[in-house]
């Protein structure tokens, strides 16, 4: 009888631990989703409004998962694509990142260093240029700015989503 009581106690303790662990995981996932939900203003298609008259620059973002945004940016000149890069933002509890796979070979990762409901700022001190990439929601649309290791360039965008 003692063995049965001990086994029941052990089973009950394990079950309680598993339930508590699942509640923590669910809580963390809810916090992650809430963090990513703050930036849904970024989703959609964007057209650059302050670029060269000869170029047409676009950026597009969509939500791949509850915690990941994926996108791409490109510039067209005289019907030819002269620049293209794939983009991703991953939101984590301890670390969020912006990843670029673009004109250079391989991936370049930037870590989120500053954020609010209307601002995302990512940094990579080891990247030659740019070292900082930021997105800011504005009344007219959004601004993306690259800086560090070279000139500061601001891309002013308006929504071109339907």
Order of alpha helices (4+ residues) and beta strands (2+ residues): alpha-beta-beta-beta-beta-beta-beta-beta-beta-beta-beta
